[in-house]
Amino acid sequence: MSFWGNFRCRRERFLEELAESIAAECRSAAGERVRVKAEAMSEAEARGYIRARTADLVESQTKVRSAQHLLTLPVRRRIMMLATEQVVTGVLEDIAQSESPLVLRHWAA
């Protein structure tokens, strides 16, 4: 692998790890914020609702981490996208595992 190819792989791995860390920090607060309403929604509705209601949590954590690592705006946006998706997926998993009657009824396959 060339120097630049190796650099891109390491950079992408760093961004993914940073996004995972940000998502982990936001997940419990995000769950508390959206859980009750999201349980009564379909999975697709809940996904959009969680994404919208947790955007500010992910953005604020990303700004803090961006300042620590001196990241550019395009890189920060990429991290926010990755972290938001991980928060949404994690909160949906938490809700699905709760075995709430509402969730079982709405999310049944």
Backbone as JSON Lines, residues from 0, in Angstrom:
{"i":0,"aa":"M","n":[0.85,-1.17,0.0],"ca":[0.0,0.0,0.0],"c":[0.9,1.24,0.0]}
{"i":1,"aa":"S","n":[0.5,2.22,-0.76],"ca":[1.29,3.44,-0.86],"c":[1.21,4.24,0.43]}
{"i":2,"aa":"F","n":[2.08,5.19,0.53],"ca":[2.09,6.07,1.7],"c":[0.74,6.73,1.89]}
{"i":3,"aa":"W","n":[0.18,7.31,0.82],"ca":[-1.1,8.03,0.93],"c":[-2.27,7.08,1.2]}
{"i":4,"aa":"G","n":[-2.2,5.9,0.65],"ca":[-3.24,4.9,0.93],"c":[-3.23,4.5,2.38]}
{"i":5,"aa":"N","n":[-2.04,4.29,2.93],"ca":[-1.9,3.96,4.34],"c":[-2.37,5.12,5.22]}
{"i":6,"aa":"F","n":[-2.03,6.32,4.83],"ca":[-2.45,7.51,5.57],"c":[-3.97,7.62,5.63]}
{"i":7,"aa":"R","n":[-4.62,7.39,4.48],"ca":[-6.1,7.47,4.43],"c":[-6.73,6.41,5.31]}
{"i":8,"aa":"C","n":[-6.2,5.2,5.31],"ca":[-6.75,4.12,6.13],"c":[-6.64,4.45,7.62]}
{"i":9,"aa":"R","n":[-5.47,4.95,8.02],"ca":[-5.27,5.31,9.42],"c":[-6.15,6.48,9.82]}
{"i":10,"aa":"R","n":[-6.31,7.45,8.9],"ca":[-7.16,8.61,9.17],"c":[-8.61,8.17,9.34]}
{"i":11,"aa":"E","n":[-9.09,7.3,8.46],"ca":[-10.47,6.82,8.54],"c":[-10.69,6.04,9.83]}
{"i":12,"aa":"R","n":[-9.73,5.22,10.2],"ca":[-9.84,4.46,11.44],"c":[-9.89,5.4,12.65]}
{"i":13,"aa":"F","n":[-9.08,6.46,12.62],"ca":[-9.1,7.45,13.69],"c":[-10.46,8.12,13.78]}
{"i":14,"aa":"L","n":[-11.03,8.5,12.64],"ca":[-12.34,9.16,12.63],"c":[-13.43,8.24,13.16]}
{"i":15,"aa":"E","n":[-13.38,6.98,12.78],"ca":[-14.37,6.02,13.26],"c":[-14.26,5.81,14.77]}
{"i":16,"aa":"E","n":[-13.04,5.73,15.27],"ca":[-12.84,5.57,16.71],"c":[-13.3,6.81,17.48]}
{"i":17,"aa":"L","n":[-13.02,7.97,16.94],"ca":[-13.46,9.21,17.57],"c":[-14.98,9.29,17.57]}
{"i":18,"aa":"A","n":[-15.61,8.92,16.47],"ca":[-17.07,8.92,16.39],"c":[-17.67,7.94,17.39]}
{"i":19,"aa":"E","n":[-17.07,6.77,17.53],"ca":[-17.55,5.78,18.51],"c":[-17.47,6.34,19.92]}
{"i":20,"aa":"S","n":[-16.38,7.01,20.22],"ca":[-16.21,7.6,21.54],"c":[-17.26,8.68,21.82]}
{"i":21,"aa":"I","n":[-17.5,9.53,20.84],"ca":[-18.5,10.58,20.98],"c":[-19.88,9.96,21.16]}
{"i":22,"aa":"A","n":[-20.19,8.95,20.36],"ca":[-21.49,8.29,20.46],"c":[-21.68,7.66,21.84]}
{"i":23,"aa":"A","n":[-20.64,7.04,22.36],"ca":[-20.74,6.42,23.68],"c":[-21.02,7.46,24.76]}
{"i":24,"aa":"E","n":[-20.41,8.63,24.63],"ca":[-20.64,9.69,25.6],"c":[-22.07,10.24,25.52]}
{"i":25,"aa":"C","n":[-22.67,10.22,24.35],"ca":[-23.99,10.81,24.13],"c":[-25.14,9.82,24.32]}
{"i":26,"aa":"R","n":[-24.86,8.55,24.28],"ca":[-25.92,7.55,24.19],"c":[-26.89,7.55,25.36]}
{"i":27,"aa":"S","n":[-26.41,7.59,26.58],"ca":[-27.34,7.54,27.72],"c":[-28.19,8.79,27.81]}
{"i":28,"aa":"A","n":[-27.59,9.95,27.61],"ca":[-28.36,11.2,27.63],"c":[-29.38,11.22,26.5]}
{"i":29,"aa":"A","n":[-28.99,10.71,25.35],"ca":[-29.9,10.65,24.21],"c":[-31.07,9.72,24.52]}
{"i":30,"aa":"G","n":[-30.79,8.58,25.11],"ca":[-31.85,7.64,25.47],"c":[-32.84,8.23,26.45]}
{"i":31,"aa":"E","n":[-32.32,8.92,27.44],"ca":[-33.21,9.57,28.42],"c":[-34.09,10.62,27.76]}
{"i":32,"aa":"R","n":[-33.53,11.31,26.8],"ca":[-34.24,12.4,26.14],"c":[-35.38,11.89,25.25]}
{"i":33,"aa":"V","n":[-35.21,10.75,24.61],"ca":[-36.16,10.34,23.57],"c":[-36.95,9.07,23.85]}
{"i":34,"aa":"R","n":[-36.58,8.34,24.84],"ca":[-37.11,6.99,25.04],"c":[-38.64,6.91,25.08]}
{"i":35,"aa":"V","n":[-39.28,7.7,25.89],"ca":[-40.73,7.58,26.09],"c":[-41.49,7.8,24.79]}
{"i":36,"aa":"K","n":[-41.18,8.86,24.08],"ca":[-41.89,9.14,22.83],"c":[-41.5,8.15,21.74]}
{"i":37,"aa":"A","n":[-40.24,7.78,21.67],"ca":[-39.78,6.89,20.61],"c":[-40.4,5.5,20.73]}
{"i":38,"aa":"E","n":[-40.7,5.06,21.95],"ca":[-41.31,3.75,22.14],"c":[-42.68,3.65,21.48]}
{"i":39,"aa":"A","n":[-43.38,4.77,21.37],"ca":[-44.72,4.76,20.79],"c":[-44.71,4.94,19.27]}
{"i":40,"aa":"M","n":[-43.55,5.05,18.67],"ca":[-43.44,5.29,17.22],"c":[-43.03,4.02,16.5]}
{"i":41,"aa":"S","n":[-43.24,4.04,15.19],"ca":[-42.69,2.95,14.37],"c":[-41.17,3.09,14.39]}
{"i":42,"aa":"E","n":[-40.48,2.07,13.95],"ca":[-39.02,2.13,13.97],"c":[-38.49,3.25,13.09]}
{"i":43,"aa":"A","n":[-39.09,3.43,11.92],"ca":[-38.64,4.49,11.01],"c":[-38.88,5.87,11.61]}
{"i":44,"aa":"E","n":[-40.05,6.06,12.22],"ca":[-40.34,7.35,12.87],"c":[-39.38,7.6,14.02]}
{"i":45,"aa":"A","n":[-39.15,6.56,14.82],"ca":[-38.25,6.68,15.96],"c":[-36.83,7.04,15.51]}
{"i":46,"aa":"R","n":[-36.39,6.45,14.41],"ca":[-35.05,6.74,13.9],"c":[-34.91,8.23,13.58]}
{"i":47,"aa":"G","n":[-35.87,8.79,12.88],"ca":[-35.83,10.22,12.55],"c":[-35.96,11.1,13.77]}
{"i":48,"aa":"Y","n":[-36.82,10.71,14.69],"ca":[-37.03,11.47,15.92],"c":[-35.75,11.5,16.76]}
{"i":49,"aa":"I","n":[-35.13,10.35,16.92],"ca":[-33.9,10.28,17.71],"c":[-32.81,11.12,17.05]}
{"i":50,"aa":"R","n":[-32.69,11.01,15.74],"ca":[-31.68,11.78,15.02],"c":[-31.88,13.29,15.25]}
{"i":51,"aa":"A","n":[-33.13,13.74,15.15],"ca":[-33.41,15.17,15.3],"c":[-33.2,15.65,16.74]}
{"i":52,"aa":"R","n":[-33.64,14.87,17.69],"ca":[-33.59,15.3,19.09],"c":[-32.2,15.17,19.73]}
{"i":53,"aa":"T","n":[-31.32,14.41,19.12],"ca":[-29.99,14.23,19.7],"c":[-28.89,14.94,18.93]}
{"i":54,"aa":"A","n":[-29.25,15.63,17.88],"ca":[-28.25,16.31,17.06],"c":[-27.41,17.29,17.86]}
{"i":55,"aa":"D","n":[-28.05,18.02,18.77],"ca":[-27.3,19.01,19.55],"c":[-26.31,18.35,20.52]}
{"i":56,"aa":"L","n":[-26.66,17.18,21.06],"ca":[-25.73,16.46,21.94],"c":[-24.48,16.05,21.17]}
{"i":57,"aa":"V","n":[-24.7,15.46,20.01],"ca":[-23.58,15.0,19.2],"c":[-22.75,16.19,18.72]}
{"i":58,"aa":"E","n":[-23.41,17.26,18.32],"ca":[-22.68,18.43,17.83],"c":[-21.81,19.04,18.92]}
{"i":59,"aa":"S","n":[-22.34,19.16,20.13],"ca":[-21.54,19.79,21.19],"c":[-20.33,18.93,21.56]}
{"i":60,"aa":"Q","n":[-20.52,17.61,21.63],"ca":[-19.38,16.74,21.93],"c":[-18.36,16.75,20.79]}
{"i":61,"aa":"T","n":[-18.85,16.82,19.57],"ca":[-17.95,16.86,18.43],"c":[-17.12,18.14,18.42]}
{"i":62,"aa":"K","n":[-17.74,19.25,18.78],"ca":[-17.0,20.52,18.84],"c":[-15.89,20.45,19.88]}
{"i":63,"aa":"V","n":[-16.19,19.89,21.03],"ca":[-15.18,19.76,22.08],"c":[-14.01,18.91,21.58]}
{"i":64,"aa":"R","n":[-14.32,17.75,21.0],"ca":[-13.27,16.86,20.52],"c":[-12.52,17.47,19.35]}
{"i":65,"aa":"S","n":[-13.22,18.21,18.49],"ca":[-12.58,18.84,17.33],"c":[-11.54,19.84,17.77]}
{"i":66,"aa":"A","n":[-11.86,20.58,18.81],"ca":[-10.91,21.56,19.32],"c":[-9.67,20.87,19.89]}
{"i":67,"aa":"Q","n":[-9.87,19.74,20.54],"ca":[-8.75,19.0,21.11],"c":[-7.81,18.47,20.03]}
{"i":68,"aa":"H","n":[-8.39,18.08,18.88],"ca":[-7.6,17.46,17.82],"c":[-7.34,18.39,16.63]}
{"i":69,"aa":"L","n":[-7.8,19.63,16.74],"ca":[-7.62,20.63,15.67],"c":[-8.15,20.12,14.33]}
{"i":70,"aa":"L","n":[-9.4,19.68,14.32],"ca":[-9.99,19.12,13.12],"c":[-10.68,20.19,12.29]}
{"i":71,"aa":"T","n":[-10.65,20.01,11.0],"ca":[-11.28,20.96,10.09],"c":[-12.79,20.73,10.05]}
{"i":72,"aa":"L","n":[-13.53,21.69,9.49],"ca":[-14.97,21.59,9.42],"c":[-15.45,20.37,8.63]}
{"i":73,"aa":"P","n":[-14.89,20.06,7.47],"ca":[-15.34,18.85,6.76],"c":[-15.11,17.56,7.57]}
{"i":74,"aa":"V","n":[-14.02,17.51,8.28],"ca":[-13.73,16.33,9.1],"c":[-14.72,16.27,10.27]}
{"i":75,"aa":"R","n":[-15.01,17.41,10.85],"ca":[-15.98,17.48,11.95],"c":[-17.35,17.01,11.48]}
{"i":76,"aa":"R","n":[-17.74,17.41,10.29],"ca":[-19.05,16.98,9.75],"c":[-19.09,15.47,9.56]}
{"i":77,"aa":"R","n":[-17.99,14.91,9.07],"ca":[-17.93,13.46,8.88],"c":[-18.06,12.74,10.22]}
{"i":78,"aa":"I","n":[-17.39,13.24,11.23],"ca":[-17.47,12.63,12.56],"c":[-18.89,12.74,13.1]}
{"i":79,"aa":"M","n":[-19.51,13.89,12.92],"ca":[-20.89,14.07,13.39],"c":[-21.83,13.08,12.72]}
{"i":80,"aa":"M","n":[-21.65,12.87,11.44],"ca":[-22.49,11.93,10.7],"c":[-22.31,10.51,11.25]}
{"i":81,"aa":"L","n":[-21.06,10.1,11.44],"ca":[-20.78,8.77,11.96],"c":[-21.31,8.6,13.39]}
{"i":82,"aa":"A","n":[-21.05,9.58,14.23],"ca":[-21.47,9.49,15.63],"c":[-22.98,9.51,15.76]}
{"i":83,"aa":"T","n":[-23.65,10.33,14.98],"ca":[-25.12,10.4,15.04],"c":[-25.72,9.05,14.67]}
{"i":84,"aa":"E","n":[-25.21,8.43,13.63],"ca":[-25.74,7.13,13.22],"c":[-25.53,6.09,14.32]}
{"i":85,"aa":"Q","n":[-24.4,6.16,14.99],"ca":[-24.14,5.21,16.08],"c":[-25.04,5.47,17.28]}
{"i":86,"aa":"V","n":[-25.32,6.74,17.57],"ca":[-26.24,7.07,18.67],"c":[-27.64,6.55,18.34]}
{"i":87,"aa":"V","n":[-28.11,6.82,17.13],"ca":[-29.44,6.38,16.73],"c":[-29.55,4.86,16.82]}
{"i":88,"aa":"T","n":[-28.59,4.17,16.27],"ca":[-28.61,2.71,16.3],"c":[-28.56,2.18,17.73]}
{"i":89,"aa":"G","n":[-27.71,2.77,18.55],"ca":[-27.59,2.33,19.94],"c":[-28.86,2.57,20.74]}
{"i":90,"aa":"V","n":[-29.47,3.72,20.59],"ca":[-30.71,4.01,21.32],"c":[-31.83,3.1,20.84]}
{"i":91,"aa":"L","n":[-31.92,2.86,19.54],"ca":[-32.94,1.94,19.03],"c":[-32.73,0.53,19.59]}
{"i":92,"aa":"E","n":[-31.49,0.1,19.69],"ca":[-31.2,-1.21,20.27],"c":[-31.63,-1.25,21.74]}
{"i":93,"aa":"D","n":[-31.33,-0.19,22.48],"ca":[-31.73,-0.13,23.88],"c":[-33.25,-0.21,24.03]}
{"i":94,"aa":"I","n":[-33.96,0.52,23.19],"ca":[-35.42,0.52,23.25],"c":[-35.97,-0.85,22.87]}
{"i":95,"aa":"A","n":[-35.42,-1.45,21.83],"ca":[-35.9,-2.76,21.39],"c":[-35.67,-3.83,22.45]}
{"i":96,"aa":"Q","n":[-34.59,-3.71,23.2],"ca":[-34.28,-4.7,24.24],"c":[-35.12,-4.5,25.5]}
{"i":97,"aa":"S","n":[-35.82,-3.38,25.59],"ca":[-36.6,-3.1,26.79],"c":[-37.84,-3.97,26.89]}
{"i":98,"aa":"E","n":[-38.26,-4.57,25.77],"ca":[-39.45,-5.42,25.71],"c":[-40.71,-4.69,26.17]}
{"i":99,"aa":"S","n":[-40.75,-3.41,25.94],"ca":[-41.94,-2.63,26.23],"c":[-43.08,-3.12,25.34]}
{"i":100,"aa":"P","n":[-44.3,-3.22,25.88],"ca":[-45.43,-3.65,25.04],"c":[-45.63,-2.75,23.82]}
{"i":101,"aa":"L","n":[-45.38,-1.46,23.96],"ca":[-45.52,-0.55,22.82],"c":[-44.5,-0.88,21.74]}
{"i":102,"aa":"V","n":[-43.29,-1.12,22.15],"ca":[-42.24,-1.44,21.18],"c":[-42.53,-2.75,20.48]}
{"i":103,"aa":"L","n":[-42.93,-3.75,21.23],"ca":[-43.21,-5.04,20.63],"c":[-44.36,-4.94,19.62]}
{"i":104,"aa":"R","n":[-45.34,-4.12,19.91],"ca":[-46.48,-3.98,19.02],"c":[-46.1,-3.2,17.77]}
{"i":105,"aa":"H","n":[-45.37,-2.08,17.92],"ca":[-45.04,-1.22,16.81],"c":[-43.9,-1.75,15.95]}
{"i":106,"aa":"W","n":[-42.96,-2.44,16.54],"ca":[-41.76,-2.84,15.8],"c":[-41.79,-4.32,15.39]}
{"i":107,"aa":"A","n":[-42.91,-4.96,15.57],"ca":[-42.99,-6.38,15.21],"c":[-42.78,-6.53,13.69]}
{"i":108,"aa":"A","n":[-42.02,-7.51,13.34],"ca":[-41.7,-7.7,11.92],"c":[-42.77,-8.52,11.22]}
